[in-house]
Amino acid sequence: MGKLIDRLQDASRSGVYRSARADEILDAVKGSSLPVARIRYAGKELLLKSIAAALRFPAWFGQNWDALEDCLSDLPGKGYVLLFDHAKPGDDLGVLIDVLRSSAEFRAAHGKPFFAVFIDPSRTLPLPDLFGGK
């Protein structure tokens, strides 16, 4: 798991990925300073609430895509790994991925790793693999 934690701590590799299994990622970050948030993908309203709760967004969070991008850009700390379970293709997923990519680029430019990983055992989401594990 050394290579995986090295990758997750490398801000230049920040982005939005897929992985078949969450346990390998959770094992890799165990004992590191990288916080992990597990988020169950659901409809937009519940999804935004789940992200806000997992990342402890401020009370002013507006429950919309623009506010999500603002809050992700303002997260304190040195880096983050977000794990999304049960995502299904659709318009909301596309918008979420765009917001997450933008946030990853912003945080990477500031030297802070940011990884959004969709757990996708069937490999159906149009995302690059986080690593070579199956």
QUIJOKA-V444836 format. One record per backbone hydrogen bond with DSSP energy under -1.0 kcal/mol. NH is the residue of the N-H (numbers start at 1). CO is the residue of the C=O. E is the energy in kcal/mol with one decimal. If there is no record, write none. Layout:
nh=NH co=CO e=E
nh=NH co=CO e=E
This chain:
nh=5 co=1 e=-2.3
nh=6 co=2 e=-2.1
nh=7 co=3 e=-2.1
nh=8 co=4 e=-2.5
nh=9 co=5 e=-1.4
nh=10 co=7 e=-1.4
nh=13 co=10 e=-2.0
nh=14 co=11 e=-1.8
nh=15 co=114 e=-1.5
nh=17 co=116 e=-2.9
nh=18 co=128 e=-2.1
nh=19 co=118 e=-2.1
nh=26 co=22 e=-2.6
nh=27 co=23 e=-2.6
nh=28 co=24 e=-2.0
nh=29 co=25 e=-2.0
nh=32 co=29 e=-2.6
nh=37 co=81 e=-2.4
nh=39 co=83 e=-3.4
nh=41 co=85 e=-3.3
nh=47 co=43 e=-3.0
nh=48 co=44 e=-2.8
nh=49 co=45 e=-1.9
nh=50 co=46 e=-2.5
nh=51 co=47 e=-2.6
nh=52 co=48 e=-2.4
nh=53 co=49 e=-2.4
nh=54 co=50 e=-2.6
nh=55 co=51 e=-2.2
nh=57 co=52 e=-2.4
nh=61 co=58 e=-2.0
nh=68 co=64 e=-2.1
nh=69 co=65 e=-2.3
nh=70 co=66 e=-2.3
nh=71 co=67 e=-2.7
nh=72 co=68 e=-2.7
nh=73 co=69 e=-2.0
nh=74 co=70 e=-1.3
nh=80 co=113 e=-1.8
nh=81 co=35 e=-1.9
nh=82 co=115 e=-3.4
nh=83 co=37 e=-3.1
nh=84 co=117 e=-2.9
nh=85 co=39 e=-2.5
nh=94 co=90 e=-2.0
nh=95 co=91 e=-2.2
nh=96 co=92 e=-2.7
nh=97 co=93 e=-2.8
nh=98 co=94 e=-2.1
nh=99 co=95 e=-2.4
nh=100 co=96 e=-2.8
nh=101 co=97 e=-2.7
nh=102 co=98 e=-2.3
nh=103 co=99 e=-2.3
nh=104 co=100 e=-2.5
nh=105 co=101 e=-2.5
nh=106 co=102 e=-2.3
nh=107 co=103 e=-2.7
nh=108 co=104 e=-2.5
nh=109 co=105 e=-2.1
nh=111 co=108 e=-2.0
nh=112 co=107 e=-2.8
nh=115 co=80 e=-2.3
nh=116 co=15 e=-2.4
nh=117 co=82 e=-3.6
nh=118 co=17 e=-2.7
nh=119 co=84 e=-3.0
nh=120 co=19 e=-3.1
nh=123 co=120 e=-1.7
nh=127 co=125 e=-2.5
nh=130 co=18 e=-2.6
